[in-house]
Amino acid sequence: MSIVQLSARAEKLRDVLTAFVEDECIPAEAEYRRELGTGAQRWQTVPQVMERLKARAQELGLWNLFLTREYAEGGGLTNYEYAVLCEIMGRSPAIAPEACNCSAPDTGNMEVFAKYGSAEQKRRWLQPLLEGKIRSAFAMTEPAVASSDATNICTRIERSGDGYKVNGRKWWISGAGHPKCAVFITMGKTDLAAKKHSQQSIVVVPADAPGVTVVRPLTVFGYDDAPHGHCEVQFDNVWVPRENLILGEGRGFEVIQGRLGPGRIHHCMRSLGMAERALELMVHRVQARTTFGRKIAEHGVVLDYIAKSRMDLESARMLVLRAADMIDKVGAKNALKEIAMAKVVVPNVALTILDRAIQMHGAAGVGQDTPLADFWAGLRTLRIADGPDEVHTRQIAQLEIRQQNARLQARKQLQPPARL
């Protein structure tokens, strides 16, 4: 479902991707879990089914679709077109995005390298990421400060000879546990005397650099999300050469804002894919079970759940697609309000639908025999990840006030002068 006409190529990709996700990725979810195994081995294992699906995605032309037409390395799509495809991948969030080399945090990191990286950074890091040979992580959030305000970040990146030394502790670093994680894009402060938003810089830290320690994996409502995980990472006197600086000293905010805009849309569309699958599971369940002498689907409150879920989903999807269309037409900087609205609305809508689906499944909804509990944990986390609801809501209100004031001022200037 889209509000803008897709190109013929995007329509074909949509059909091919739909078949790939429904017929190959979703059926492979149980096999993936079996191959991953149990215990500590889960952090050293790359299930072969994933490698097989990656090869299949490349064969079908479903590889690296997230990099839009502005990038020579990309798939030639618009943000709008990719948003439609990203929702389809979201139906199998643990399998399809990675199989298509379109999973976070790699997508955002590849975009950083493509947009801001030097030729050498692209050669060493972007190319193997695009080929799916390595994985990556983005190291920003810290345990000692409220990281929703990134000016609080206190990791130091200090000049040392021909490079920099990095010292600090990060946590909730997604992807850091993966056996193929080879690089951290790391945020820290280079100049404490600079203006508030010019103190931060971004450096590339190889995962095997001396002084980098993955301290522990962290759990999300009990899920550790192995093998990529979300980890606490320590940087102790980690030296990197000067050429590992991205864009320049004091330009960290510029880099992360360029990274997070489209990435938030990707998260939203994957969330809608999860919500669609949850609604399908709910509809199937309530028609297959009987309570008090009739199908569960025949109870009025259940019909209400289904109708509201469909209305909520369609409304949320339009909000995201509008934001993606705005990014294409005026750029992410001029679509901040639309991106923020989608980022607040979509996870809440998806969570509501997940809650209804879980309720209709009873005890089965909170167990491992359906994907619902896993989906719920990820979606609840999204209300915090990439900026909590409260930060985005604040930004929406500030932008709304500013825009209305600008319109009012413009109308005043167009009014003829009063007669004497």
Disulfide bonds with the S-S distance in Angstrom:
none
